[in-house]
């Protein structure tokens, strides 16, 4: 009786294959939406369609590349969990080991956004002081909200840096008289370099004792706040 009731009440409206195809299509659509929004942001700051596509592809490939900088030795001992299996039973055995953190810099998440920001400021030198002011403002706020998380690194609320960068660009243009044509440049530079400075560079001293095996400036395999903050800040304007 219970089996028959279960068969009546629990059923799949579509086959499993159709569900997998539908899930794949959702992933594809979301990916295209992200790429289109990122392309729109790059076009706003002065890139052509082909240049924006090239930068996106380079950033996607570079997001998986971390260039080692140095090896930081922690002052505290890190306790690792190791699992030993005997007679079909798994035992968790804490083991004290030396704590070393490899400090690296991510190509797609840090180096490429840095290069773009510097290139834009060099191309439009009149933006230098406004961009520096926006970078300083975002760096201060980001550094205040960034929190060290043991075993992970420095965590930052995702929306605060781009919101601050967008507001900084508005302040520079409508409050301090920066040319309106520079608003997207200021937002992008403040979002990328401000986040990089406030979240990563100013917290390098804290990374030593976070217990993370790898600390990557600009992300470790995925885009982090440095890359996304600049793009989101531009899209908010």
C-alpha positions in Angstrom: 0.0 0.0 0.0 2.8 2.4 1.0 4.8 1.6 -2.1 1.8 2.2 -4.3 1.2 5.6 -2.6 4.8 6.6 -3.0 4.7 5.7 -6.7 1.6 8.0 -7.1 3.0 10.9 -5.1 6.7 11.0 -6.2 7.4 11.1 -9.9 9.6 13.0 -12.3 7.8 15.3 -14.7 10.6 14.9 -17.3 13.3 12.3 -17.9 16.7 12.6 -16.3 18.4 13.2 -19.6 16.1 16.2 -20.2 16.9 17.6 -16.8 20.6 17.3 -17.5 20.2 19.1 -20.8 18.2 21.8 -19.2 20.8 22.3 -16.5 23.5 22.5 -19.2 21.6 25.1 -21.1 21.2 27.2 -17.9 24.9 27.1 -17.3 25.5 28.2 -21.0 23.0 31.0 -20.8 24.4 32.3 -17.5 27.9 32.2 -18.9 27.0 34.1 -22.0 25.2 36.7 -19.9 28.3 37.1 -17.7 30.5 37.5 -20.8 28.1 40.0 -22.4 28.0 42.1 -19.2 31.8 42.0 -18.9 32.2 42.9 -22.6 29.8 45.8 -22.1 31.9 47.1 -19.1 35.1 47.0 -21.1 33.5 48.8 -24.0 32.4 51.5 -21.6 36.0 52.2 -20.6 37.1 52.5 -24.2 37.8 49.1 -25.6 36.5 47.9 -29.0 34.4 44.8 -29.2 37.4 42.7 -30.4 39.7 44.1 -27.7 37.1 43.4 -25.0 36.7 39.8 -26.2 40.5 39.4 -26.2 40.9 40.7 -22.6 38.1 38.5 -21.4 39.6 35.4 -22.9 43.0 36.3 -21.6 41.6 36.9 -18.1 39.7 33.5 -18.2 42.9 31.7 -19.2 45.0 33.7 -16.8 42.7 33.1 -13.8 44.1 29.6 -13.5 47.8 30.8 -13.6 49.4 31.8 -10.3 53.0 33.1 -10.4 54.8 32.2 -7.1 56.4 35.2 -5.3 57.7 33.9 -2.0 57.2 31.3 0.7 56.0 32.6 4.0 56.7 30.6 7.1 54.1 30.9 9.8 55.0 31.7 13.4 52.4 29.3 14.7 52.1 25.6 14.2 49.4 24.4 11.9 47.4 21.3 12.9 46.4 19.1 10.0 43.9 16.3 10.0 45.0 13.0 8.5 42.8 10.0 8.1 44.0 6.4 8.6 41.9 3.4 7.7 42.3 0.1 9.6 40.0 -2.9 9.6 37.3 -1.0 7.7 37.2 1.9 10.2 38.5 5.4 9.4 40.3 7.3 12.1 41.0 11.1 12.2 44.4 11.8 13.6 45.5 15.4 14.2 49.1 15.9 13.1 51.1 19.0 13.9 53.2 20.2 11.0 55.1 23.3 9.9 53.0 26.1 8.5 54.1 27.4 5.1 52.1 29.7 2.9 53.0 30.1 -0.7 52.4 33.7 -1.8 51.5 34.0 -5.4 49.9 36.5 -7.8 47.1 35.6 -10.2 47.5 36.6 -13.8 43.8 36.9 -14.7 42.6 38.2 -11.4 45.4 40.7 -10.6 48.1 41.3 -13.3 45.7 41.9 -16.2 43.4 44.3 -14.3 46.5 46.1 -13.0 47.9 46.5 -16.5 44.5 47.7 -17.8 44.2 50.3 -15.0 47.7 51.6 -15.5 47.3 51.7 -19.3 44.1 53.7 -19.0 45.6 56.2 -16.6 48.6 56.5 -18.9 46.4 57.1 -21.9 44.4 59.8 -20.1 46.9 61.5 -17.8 44.3 64.1 -16.7 42.6 61.3 -14.7 45.7 60.6 -12.5 44.8 62.6 -9.4 41.1 61.7 -9.6 41.9 58.0 -10.0 44.4 58.1 -7.1 41.8 59.7 -4.9 39.2 57.0 -5.8 41.8 54.2 -5.3 42.7 55.5 -1.9 39.0 55.8 -0.9 38.2 52.2 -2.0 41.4 50.9 -0.4 40.6 52.4 3.0 37.0 51.1 3.1 37.9 47.7 1.7 40.7 47.3 4.2 38.3 48.1 7.0 35.8 45.5 6.0 38.2 42.8 5.0 38.5 40.0 7.5 41.2 37.3 7.9 39.8 33.8 7.8 42.1 31.1 9.2 42.8 28.4 6.6 41.4 30.5 3.8 43.0 34.0 3.7 41.5 37.4 3.5 37.7 37.5 2.9 36.0 40.7 1.6 32.2 41.3 1.2 31.6 41.0 -2.5 29.5 44.1 -3.2 31.2 46.7 -1.0 34.3 47.4 -3.2 32.4 47.9 -6.4 29.8 50.1 -4.7 32.5 52.2 -3.2 34.3 52.5 -6.5 31.1 53.6 -8.3 30.4 56.1 -5.6 34.0 57.3 -5.7 33.7 57.9 -9.4 30.5 59.8 -9.0 32.1 61.9 -6.2 35.1 62.7 -8.4 32.9 63.8 -11.4 30.0 65.6 -9.7 31.8 66.7 -6.5 35.4 67.5 -7.5 34.9 68.5 -11.1 36.5 65.6 -13.0 35.6 65.4 -16.7 32.5 63.3 -17.1 34.2 61.2 -19.8 36.5 59.8 -17.1 33.8 58.4 -14.9 34.1 54.8 -16.1 37.9 55.0 -16.0 37.9 56.2 -12.5 35.4 53.6 -11.4 37.4 50.7 -13.0 40.7 51.9 -11.6 39.3 52.5 -8.2 37.5 49.1 -8.2 40.5 47.1 -9.3 43.5 48.8 -7.7 41.6 49.9 -4.6 40.4 46.4 -3.9 43.9 45.0 -4.7 45.5 47.5 -2.3 43.0 47.4 0.5 42.2 43.7 0.6 45.4 42.0 -0.5 48.5 44.3 -0.3 47.7 45.9 3.0 46.9 42.5 4.6 50.1 40.7 3.5 51.3 40.8 7.1 48.2 38.9 8.3 48.5 36.2 5.6 51.5 34.8 7.3 49.4 33.4 10.2 46.3 32.4 8.3 47.3 28.8 7.9 46.4 28.7 4.2 48.7 26.6 2.0 48.4 29.1 -0.8 47.6 32.8 -0.8 47.1 34.2 -4.2 46.9 37.9 -4.8 43.9 38.3 -7.2 42.4 34.9 -6.6 43.4 31.2 -6.9 41.9 29.7 -10.0 38.8 31.9 -10.1 38.0 35.6 -10.4 37.9 37.3 -7.1 37.0 40.8 -6.0 39.9 42.5 -7.8 38.7 41.5 -11.3 35.0 41.7 -10.6 35.0 45.0 -8.6 36.2 47.0 -11.5 33.6 45.5 -13.9 30.7 45.8 -11.5 31.6 49.4 -10.6 31.5 50.3 -14.3 28.2 48.5 -14.8 26.6 50.3 -11.8 27.1 53.7 -13.5 
